[in-house]
Amino acid sequence: MTPAPIAVALDAPDLETAARWASLVTPHVSTVKVGLELYLRYGPDVVASVRGASGVQVFLDLKLHDIPATVAGAARAVARLRPDFLTVHATGGEAMIRAAVEAAPDVRIAAVTVLTSLGEEDLGRMGLAGPASDAVRRLAALAVGAGARALVCSPQEAAAVRAEVGPSITLITPGVRPAGSAAQDQARVATPEQALQAGADLLVIGRPITGAPDPGAAAAAIAAALRRRAAG
């Protein structure tokens, strides 16, 4: 059975918990996501621990954002861990994104457009013109022009981004919540079915799976619902 296009966010309190969650969900999902907190606490070892023997895709979500030379050095350093995806902030600009792409040619550089925790008022205060969808679209075009092969955007902007960048770019959508789940600290959210319908390729889901009494069963249930939708 093909794993569902879900990246489970392993925002765990310790390495053992992250590895256990990964082992429980990998029969059902294609990808596990290692975020900044876990990576800073345990370093490169965390990637091997969550990958295990399964060969599951690893999404290294470090959101690099610095001058091009620094980002190139950081991307080169983590490329040896063989992550499938590595995030950088699109707001770092074309030269920075290109530096990451050139430093890690075997890794899909995923440019983060506008964080899903930000709403319209936040963007206005930050000086990003226009509604979120316009800001996301501009940043997406900039990032793809600089060589990014993946983009991170909210499900609410996925359709507009897909129209902007075409079919070959991987769209990754955080802010995905199964029906009935709390939005928590996400401002722009959608259900897994809505995100796929909008054009997403990979859905980032964390607490609705990892906070469940049985993360493996929660992942299996969401994967089954997506398969039913695809079959229907």
Backbone as CSV, one residue per row, in Angstrom:
resi,resn,N_x,N_y,N_z,CA_x,CA_y,CA_z,C_x,C_y,C_z
1,MET,0.850,-1.195,0.000,0.000,0.000,0.000,0.886,1.245,0.000
2,THR,0.620,2.175,-0.921,1.440,3.378,-1.033,1.220,4.288,0.169
3,PRO,2.312,4.741,0.809,2.151,5.646,1.949,1.462,6.940,1.520
4,ALA,0.697,7.524,2.436,-0.009,8.766,2.143,0.974,9.933,2.062
5,PRO,0.631,10.961,1.273,1.515,12.119,1.120,1.456,13.049,2.334
6,ILE,1.887,12.520,3.451,1.844,13.241,4.722,3.251,13.286,5.307
7,ALA,3.647,14.468,5.797,4.877,14.618,6.569,4.475,14.818,8.023
8,VAL,4.779,13.838,8.859,4.416,13.944,10.273,5.467,14.787,10.998
9,ALA,5.020,15.872,11.611,5.927,16.756,12.341,6.277,16.126,13.688
10,LEU,7.527,15.747,13.833,7.978,15.051,15.045,8.444,16.064,16.085
11,ASP,7.524,16.864,16.576,7.861,17.874,17.577,7.817,17.225,18.957
12,ALA,8.813,16.392,19.206,8.838,15.549,20.401,9.694,16.180,21.499
13,PRO,9.453,15.794,22.747,10.250,16.333,23.850,11.644,15.728,23.937
14,ASP,11.851,14.565,23.304,13.161,13.923,23.361,13.341,13.019,22.138
15,LEU,14.571,12.583,21.933,14.910,11.805,20.747,14.213,10.454,20.732
16,GLU,14.087,9.827,21.893,13.453,8.504,21.958,11.987,8.579,21.533
17,THR,11.296,9.631,21.983,9.894,9.796,21.597,9.769,10.050,20.098
18,ALA,10.650,10.893,19.559,10.614,11.177,18.122,10.827,9.902,17.316
19,ALA,11.797,9.078,17.723,12.071,7.836,17.000,10.893,6.865,17.116
20,ARG,10.249,6.838,18.286,9.095,5.942,18.466,7.934,6.391,17.588
21,TRP,7.654,7.705,17.593,6.589,8.212,16.732,6.873,7.871,15.273
22,ALA,8.131,8.076,14.856,8.492,7.804,13.465,8.242,6.346,13.112
23,SER,8.621,5.434,14.001,8.430,4.012,13.712,6.952,3.641,13.638
24,LEU,6.121,4.332,14.408,4.685,4.042,14.411,3.988,4.544,13.146
25,VAL,4.445,5.694,12.620,3.717,6.299,11.499,4.268,5.911,10.131
26,THR,5.525,5.459,10.071,6.132,5.227,8.755,5.448,4.158,7.904
27,PRO,4.715,3.201,8.455,4.001,2.317,7.535,2.892,3.033,6.757
28,HIS,2.474,4.203,7.234,1.288,4.850,6.684,1.568,6.154,5.943
29,VAL,2.717,6.796,6.215,3.006,8.108,5.630,4.342,8.071,4.886
30,SER,4.512,9.026,3.982,5.715,9.026,3.142,6.910,9.700,3.789
31,THR,6.651,10.583,4.781,7.688,11.517,5.216,7.580,11.791,6.714
32,VAL,8.722,12.024,7.356,8.729,12.547,8.726,9.504,13.864,8.723
33,LYS,9.051,14.801,9.556,9.638,16.142,9.577,10.370,16.396,10.886
34,VAL,11.626,16.792,10.761,12.443,17.169,11.914,12.539,18.684,11.934
35,GLY,12.101,19.286,13.032,12.112,20.737,13.145,13.332,21.268,13.872
36,LEU,13.358,22.577,14.012,14.524,23.267,14.556,14.833,22.859,15.992
37,GLU,13.795,22.766,16.831,14.044,22.470,18.246,14.703,21.109,18.428
38,LEU,14.162,20.098,17.757,14.718,18.750,17.895,16.132,18.686,17.333
39,TYR,16.355,19.355,16.206,17.687,19.326,15.590,18.714,20.038,16.469
40,LEU,18.335,21.165,17.056,19.281,21.887,17.898,19.589,21.120,19.182
41,ARG,18.614,20.362,19.664,18.824,19.628,20.908,19.706,18.406,20.711
42,TYR,19.522,17.705,19.585,20.211,16.418,19.406,21.176,16.376,18.236
43,GLY,21.152,17.393,17.386,22.111,17.451,16.294,21.825,16.453,15.182
44,PRO,22.825,16.207,14.343,22.635,15.359,13.162,22.133,13.954,13.470
45,ASP,22.413,13.448,14.677,21.987,12.082,15.012,20.481,11.891,14.894
46,VAL,19.725,12.986,15.039,18.275,12.859,15.014,17.778,12.365,13.662
47,VAL,18.478,12.724,12.585,18.025,12.322,11.254,18.104,10.813,11.099
48,ALA,19.229,10.227,11.473,19.367,8.775,11.390,18.384,8.076,12.318
49,SER,18.130,8.661,13.476,17.238,8.027,14.448,15.803,7.949,13.936
50,VAL,15.325,9.002,13.297,13.937,8.984,12.830,13.801,8.274,11.491
51,ARG,14.886,8.231,10.729,14.817,7.521,9.446,14.776,6.021,9.685
52,GLY,15.549,5.550,10.663,15.585,4.125,10.978,15.948,3.304,9.754
53,ALA,15.414,2.102,9.684,15.697,1.224,8.553,14.620,1.315,7.484
54,SER,13.630,2.183,7.705,12.470,2.198,6.816,12.730,2.904,5.498
55,GLY,13.719,3.809,5.487,13.956,4.590,4.284,12.924,5.672,4.053
56,VAL,12.146,6.017,5.078,11.144,7.071,4.961,11.833,8.385,4.581
57,GLN,11.132,9.223,3.828,11.689,10.529,3.482,11.842,11.382,4.743
58,VAL,12.925,12.148,4.787,13.152,13.054,5.912,13.099,14.493,5.410
59,PHE,12.248,15.263,6.063,12.050,16.677,5.761,12.732,17.446,6.892
60,LEU,13.871,18.065,6.597,14.643,18.792,7.599,14.206,20.256,7.558
61,ASP,13.415,20.639,8.539,12.744,21.936,8.529,13.504,22.920,9.403
62,LEU,14.623,23.439,8.867,15.466,24.356,9.634,15.224,25.815,9.277
63,LYS,14.497,26.075,8.196,14.143,27.436,7.779,15.367,28.368,7.814
64,LEU,16.389,28.009,7.073,17.612,28.807,7.041,17.328,30.206,6.485
65,HIS,17.939,31.214,7.108,17.698,32.602,6.701,18.884,33.434,7.174
66,ASP,19.808,33.701,6.241,21.016,34.446,6.583,21.625,34.940,5.282
67,ILE,22.817,35.486,5.340,23.464,35.915,4.104,23.789,34.679,3.265
68,PRO,23.913,34.819,1.938,24.085,33.653,1.072,25.241,32.739,1.462
69,ALA,26.387,33.302,1.831,27.544,32.456,2.159,27.270,31.592,3.384
70,THR,26.611,32.149,4.375,26.303,31.397,5.592,25.292,30.295,5.308
71,VAL,24.262,30.608,4.534,23.257,29.604,4.194,23.872,28.496,3.338
72,ALA,24.760,28.861,2.424,25.433,27.839,1.615,26.227,26.889,2.505
73,GLY,26.948,27.443,3.474,27.720,26.589,4.378,26.836,25.683,5.204
74,ALA,25.719,26.213,5.685,24.801,25.402,6.484,24.158,24.312,5.636
75,ALA,23.743,24.653,4.425,23.124,23.659,3.538,24.112,22.563,3.188
76,ARG,25.358,22.941,2.939,26.399,21.954,2.617,26.625,21.021,3.813
77,ALA,26.574,21.581,5.008,26.828,20.785,6.209,25.742,19.738,6.426
78,VAL,24.481,20.101,6.190,23.407,19.135,6.441,23.131,18.233,5.243
79,ALA,23.633,18.596,4.068,23.402,17.757,2.884,23.972,16.355,3.070
80,ARG,25.035,16.233,3.886,25.630,14.906,4.096,24.691,13.975,4.868
81,LEU,23.661,14.541,5.496,22.678,13.724,6.212,21.630,13.142,5.258
82,ARG,21.667,13.567,4.002,20.758,13.091,2.950,19.278,13.332,3.265
83,PRO,18.938,14.533,3.710,17.504,14.814,3.841,16.889,14.913,2.450
84,ASP,15.615,14.606,2.345,14.930,14.748,1.060,14.538,16.201,0.803
85,PHE,14.196,16.908,1.891,13.838,18.320,1.791,14.604,19.099,2.859
86,LEU,14.968,20.343,2.522,15.567,21.273,3.478,14.917,22.626,3.250
87,THR,14.408,23.240,4.318,13.720,24.523,4.157,14.652,25.714,4.351
88,VAL,14.363,26.742,3.541,14.971,28.068,3.697,13.821,29.072,3.628
89,HIS,14.040,30.273,4.138,13.005,31.309,4.052,13.102,32.021,2.704
90,ALA,12.003,32.081,1.979,11.994,32.780,0.697,12.334,34.257,0.858
91,THR,12.010,34.828,2.017,12.304,36.246,2.242,13.801,36.521,2.354
92,GLY,14.620,35.465,2.366,16.068,35.659,2.321,16.555,36.155,0.980
93,GLY,15.714,36.032,-0.049,16.068,36.589,-1.349,16.649,35.578,-2.328
94,GLU,16.716,35.999,-3.590,17.145,35.105,-4.661,18.552,34.571,-4.454
95,ALA,19.490,35.440,-4.115,20.885,35.002,-3.983,21.032,33.967,-2.879
96,MET,20.307,34.152,-1.775,20.395,33.203,-0.673,19.811,31.847,-1.068
97,ILE,18.653,31.867,-1.722,18.032,30.604,-2.136,18.933,29.880,-3.124
98,ARG,19.467,30.618,-4.090,20.350,30.004,-5.087,21.593,29.410,-4.417
99,ALA,22.109,30.083,-3.398,23.287,29.566,-2.691,22.983,28.225,-2.043
100,ALA,21.790,28.082,-1.455,21.397,26.809,-0.835,21.249,25.723,-1.892
101,VAL,20.614,26.062,-3.006,20.400,25.089,-4.097,21.743,24.583,-4.617
102,GLU,22.683,25.485,-4.813,23.992,25.090,-5.366,24.838,24.330,-4.356
103,ALA,24.665,24.632,-3.070,25.465,23.966,-2.039,24.956,22.561,-1.731
104,ALA,23.673,22.294,-2.010,23.080,20.983,-1.700,22.299,20.485,-2.924
105,PRO,23.006,20.141,-3.998,22.315,19.822,-5.261,21.449,18.568,-5.217
106,ASP,21.709,17.678,-4.271,20.932,16.439,-4.200,19.750,16.528,-3.224
107,VAL,19.564,17.690,-2.637,18.484,17.918,-1.677,17.456,18.851,-2.318
108,ARG,16.180,18.566,-2.126,15.162,19.480,-2.628,15.047,20.662,-1.667
109,ILE,15.479,21.822,-2.122,15.366,23.019,-1.298,13.917,23.503,-1.364
110,ALA,13.304,23.623,-0.189,11.908,24.050,-0.082,11.883,25.448,0.514
111,ALA,11.369,26.398,-0.244,11.323,27.785,0.220,10.016,28.054,0.957
112,VAL,10.140,28.529,2.181,8.979,28.870,3.001,8.515,30.264,2.594
113,THR,7.260,30.383,2.165,6.751,31.672,1.694,6.328,32.537,2.876
114,VAL,5.115,32.353,3.380,4.627,33.102,4.543,4.192,32.092,5.596
115,LEU,4.728,32.206,6.792,4.416,31.257,7.857,2.906,31.159,8.076
116,THR,2.425,29.936,8.306,0.978,29.743,8.480,0.469,30.308,9.801
117,SER,1.364,30.716,10.683,0.936,31.343,11.939,0.597,32.821,11.742
118,LEU,0.926,33.380,10.567,0.721,34.808,10.333,-0.614,35.072,9.644
119,GLY,-1.331,36.062,10.127,-2.573,36.498,9.500,-2.360,37.804,8.751
120,GLU,-3.444,38.335,8.179,-3.351,39.541,7.358,-2.803,40.739,8.154
121,GLU,-3.263,40.903,9.400,-2.784,42.036,10.194,-1.292,41.927,10.458
122,ASP,-0.807,40.710,10.708,0.623,40.513,10.942,1.429,40.959,9.726
123,LEU,0.972,40.557,8.548,1.702,40.899,7.326,1.742,42.405,7.119
124,GLY,0.615,43.079,7.404,0.586,44.530,7.272,1.591,45.207,8.181
125,ARG,1.670,44.738,9.426,2.621,45.325,10.374,4.061,45.051,9.971
126,MET,4.276,43.945,9.241,5.636,43.599,8.798,6.023,44.307,7.503
127,GLY,5.042,44.987,6.874,5.351,45.700,5.644,5.242,44.865,4.385
128,LEU,4.638,43.677,4.484,4.424,42.852,3.295,3.107,43.290,2.650
129,ALA,3.195,43.857,1.461,2.028,44.468,0.823,1.026,43.422,0.346
130,GLY,-0.246,43.842,0.390,-1.303,43.026,-0.176,-1.753,41.915,0.744
131,PRO,-2.811,41.207,0.353,-3.265,40.065,1.146,-2.228,38.955,1.142
132,ALA,-2.380,38.004,2.052,-1.403,36.921,2.180,-1.202,36.187,0.858
133,SER,-2.280,35.964,0.118,-2.164,35.206,-1.123,-1.242,35.891,-2.118
134,ASP,-1.277,37.237,-2.169,-0.396,37.960,-3.088,1.053,37.870,-2.643
135,ALA,1.291,38.031,-1.343,2.658,37.934,-0.828,3.228,36.542,-1.075
136,VAL,2.421,35.523,-0.837,2.859,34.143,-1.051,3.198,33.917,-2.523
137,ARG,2.348,34.407,-3.410,2.557,34.198,-4.844,3.852,34.864,-5.311
138,ARG,4.094,36.079,-4.846,5.330,36.783,-5.235,6.565,36.034,-4.745
139,LEU,6.527,35.600,-3.483,7.675,34.886,-2.922,7.874,33.535,-3.606
140,ALA,6.777,32.870,-3.964,6.872,31.581,-4.654,7.566,31.741,-5.995
141,ALA,7.165,32.747,-6.757,7.776,32.975,-8.066,9.258,33.301,-7.924
142,LEU,9.592,34.116,-6.939,10.991,34.470,-6.699,11.822,33.220,-6.375
143,ALA,11.290,32.377,-5.490,12.033,31.199,-5.038,12.253,30.200,-6.170
144,VAL,11.208,29.951,-6.951,11.340,29.003,-8.062,12.325,29.555,-9.096
145,GLY,12.300,30.864,-9.324,13.260,31.478,-10.232,14.691,31.308,-9.763
146,ALA,14.863,31.180,-8.451,16.202,30.996,-7.878,16.605,29.525,-7.777
147,GLY,15.724,28.622,-8.219,16.098,27.209,-8.251,15.448,26.322,-7.221
148,ALA,14.594,26.866,-6.342,13.906,26.014,-5.359,13.016,25.011,-6.092
149,ARG,13.034,23.764,-5.615,12.206,22.728,-6.243,10.954,22.408,-5.444
150,ALA,10.804,23.069,-4.295,9.622,22.874,-3.460,9.288,24.202,-2.796
151,LEU,8.028,24.342,-2.418,7.563,25.546,-1.754,6.702,25.154,-0.567
152,VAL,6.762,25.951,0.495,5.912,25.756,1.661,4.932,26.916,1.715
153,CYS,3.637,26.597,1.674,2.603,27.628,1.754,1.410,27.035,2.478
154,SER,0.484,27.890,2.910,-0.697,27.363,3.578,-1.620,26.732,2.536
155,PRO,-2.492,25.807,2.953,-3.435,25.213,2.004,-4.304,26.254,1.312
156,GLN,-4.535,27.373,1.981,-5.411,28.398,1.408,-4.784,29.092,0.205
157,GLU,-3.453,29.034,0.085,-2.782,29.643,-1.071,-2.319,28.622,-2.098
158,ALA,-2.532,27.334,-1.826,-1.957,26.299,-2.685,-2.420,26.405,-4.130
159,ALA,-3.696,26.652,-4.351,-4.213,26.713,-5.727,-3.583,27.876,-6.487
160,ALA,-3.477,29.029,-5.847,-2.883,30.192,-6.512,-1.398,29.962,-6.792
161,VAL,-0.699,29.324,-5.848,0.722,29.047,-6.049,0.910,28.031,-7.169
162,ARG,0.074,27.007,-7.189,0.169,26.014,-8.259,-0.010,26.674,-9.628
163,ALA,-0.980,27.567,-9.728,-1.199,28.278,-10.997,0.007,29.137,-11.365
164,GLU,0.690,29.654,-10.358,1.848,30.534,-10.581,3.081,29.766,-11.033
165,VAL,3.347,28.598,-10.417,4.638,27.923,-10.633,4.550,26.661,-11.487
166,GLY,3.342,26.179,-11.784,3.213,25.007,-12.642,3.273,23.700,-11.880
167,PRO,3.209,22.574,-12.620,3.023,21.264,-11.997,4.280,20.597,-11.444
168,SER,5.467,21.094,-11.808,6.683,20.349,-11.454,7.230,20.671,-10.068
169,ILE,6.731,21.712,-9.435,7.212,22.133,-8.114,6.395,21.436,-7.028
170,THR,7.085,20.867,-6.038,6.415,20.203,-4.922,5.849,21.250,-3.971
171,LEU,4.543,21.177,-3.732,3.911,22.096,-2.782,3.689,21.390,-1.452
172,ILE,4.244,21.964,-0.404,4.157,21.417,0.946,3.276,22.351,1.770
173,THR,2.257,21.787,2.410,1.319,22.640,3.146,1.252,22.264,4.620
174,PRO,1.772,23.143,5.490,1.473,23.027,6.929,0.098,23.623,7.180
175,GLY,-0.296,23.690,8.442,-1.621,24.227,8.760,-2.724,23.284,8.330
176,VAL,-2.427,21.974,8.280,-3.432,20.979,7.898,-3.999,20.357,9.165
177,ARG,-5.312,20.413,9.296,-5.982,19.901,10.484,-7.174,19.046,10.056
178,PRO,-7.236,17.778,10.447,-8.441,16.987,10.168,-9.668,17.671,10.747
179,ALA,-10.824,17.456,10.141,-12.070,18.070,10.616,-12.266,17.796,12.101
180,GLY,-12.572,18.841,12.857,-12.795,18.702,14.283,-11.580,18.978,15.144
181,SER,-10.394,19.122,14.499,-9.176,19.405,15.266,-9.056,20.903,15.522
182,ALA,-8.424,21.257,16.631,-8.219,22.664,16.960,-7.158,23.274,16.053
183,ALA,-7.327,24.562,15.699,-6.345,25.249,14.854,-5.055,25.507,15.612
184,GLN,-5.114,25.652,16.930,-3.963,25.930,17.795,-3.242,27.190,17.305
185,ASP,-1.916,27.134,17.040,-1.214,28.373,16.706,-1.148,28.632,15.210
186,GLN,-2.016,27.986,14.445,-2.049,28.203,13.001,-3.195,29.157,12.660
187,ALA,-2.920,30.115,11.777,-3.948,31.089,11.416,-4.645,30.722,10.115
188,ARG,-3.960,30.018,9.219,-4.520,29.727,7.894,-4.500,28.212,7.711
189,VAL,-5.648,27.569,7.924,-5.696,26.106,8.006,-6.696,25.532,7.012
190,ALA,-6.626,24.198,6.829,-7.582,23.462,5.988,-7.515,22.000,6.393
191,THR,-8.517,21.230,5.970,-8.483,19.786,6.211,-7.539,19.134,5.198
192,PRO,-7.094,17.890,5.456,-6.236,17.204,4.478,-6.887,17.105,3.101
193,GLU,-8.161,16.798,3.068,-8.850,16.668,1.784,-8.872,17.996,1.032
194,GLN,-9.129,19.089,1.754,-9.148,20.409,1.129,-7.770,20.784,0.590
195,ALA,-6.716,20.447,1.356,-5.351,20.788,0.929,-4.980,20.061,-0.365
196,LEU,-5.302,18.776,-0.448,-5.005,18.033,-1.670,-5.821,18.562,-2.848
197,GLN,-7.062,18.875,-2.587,-7.931,19.419,-3.635,-7.363,20.720,-4.185
198,ALA,-6.723,21.508,-3.316,-6.165,22.798,-3.718,-4.858,22.653,-4.490
199,GLY,-4.275,21.451,-4.501,-3.056,21.244,-5.271,-1.818,20.905,-4.472
200,ALA,-1.961,20.675,-3.161,-0.802,20.314,-2.335,-0.295,18.924,-2.699
201,ASP,1.018,18.733,-2.575,1.644,17.427,-2.805,1.998,16.717,-1.509
202,LEU,2.296,17.485,-0.463,2.736,16.908,0.805,2.107,17.711,1.938
203,LEU,1.376,17.025,2.817,0.648,17.673,3.906,1.428,17.514,5.206
204,VAL,1.731,18.622,5.861,2.405,18.567,7.160,1.344,18.485,8.254
205,ILE,1.368,17.400,9.008,0.415,17.196,10.101,1.216,16.781,11.338
206,GLY,1.000,17.468,12.433,1.742,17.152,13.650,0.863,16.650,14.761
207,ARG,0.353,17.579,15.590,-0.340,17.203,16.816,-1.574,16.335,16.631
208,PRO,-2.353,16.494,15.543,-3.484,15.566,15.374,-3.050,14.100,15.279
209,ILE,-1.782,13.863,14.906,-1.252,12.491,14.870,-0.434,12.197,16.122
210,THR,0.567,13.033,16.409,1.486,12.724,17.508,0.849,12.920,18.878
211,GLY,-0.219,13.733,18.937,-0.907,13.930,20.210,-1.999,12.920,20.467
212,ALA,-2.215,12.014,19.519,-3.251,10.991,19.688,-2.753,9.885,20.616
213,PRO,-3.662,9.169,21.282,-3.238,8.059,22.143,-2.412,7.010,21.386
214,ASP,-2.735,6.798,20.117,-1.989,5.864,19.272,-1.644,6.600,17.972
215,PRO,-0.432,7.189,17.876,-0.075,7.943,16.667,-0.136,7.106,15.388
216,GLY,0.214,5.827,15.487,0.149,4.973,14.310,-1.268,4.825,13.796
217,ALA,-2.211,4.616,14.706,-3.611,4.483,14.318,-4.154,5.790,13.758
218,ALA,-3.752,6.922,14.344,-4.203,8.228,13.848,-3.689,8.470,12.436
219,ALA,-2.411,8.132,12.198,-1.847,8.291,10.859,-2.552,7.382,9.866
220,ALA,-2.836,6.154,10.291,-3.511,5.195,9.406,-4.908,5.687,9.041
221,ALA,-5.607,6.274,9.996,-6.974,6.744,9.747,-6.985,7.899,8.747
222,ILE,-6.049,8.850,8.909,-5.987,9.981,7.977,-5.577,9.482,6.589
223,ALA,-4.604,8.560,6.539,-4.173,8.002,5.250,-5.322,7.286,4.552
224,ALA,-6.111,6.535,5.310,-7.242,5.806,4.727,-8.283,6.778,4.176
225,ALA,-8.526,7.886,4.901,-9.499,8.871,4.425,-9.037,9.506,3.120
226,LEU,-7.734,9.747,3.006,-7.207,10.339,1.767,-7.303,9.341,0.609
227,ARG,-7.060,8.065,0.891,-7.178,7.052,-0.165,-8.628,6.928,-0.633
228,ARG,-9.572,6.999,0.309,-10.982,6.936,-0.080,-11.357,8.119,-0.963
229,ARG,-10.824,9.293,-0.626,-11.104,10.467,-1.442,-10.536,10.294,-2.848
230,ALA,-9.278,9.766,-2.915,-8.653,9.583,-4.226,-9.424,8.551,-5.062
231,ALA,-9.928,7.518,-4.401,-10.665,6.473,-5.120,-12.020,6.960,-5.569
232,GLY,-12.583,7.899,-4.791,-13.915,8.394,-5.115,-13.890,9.417,-6.209
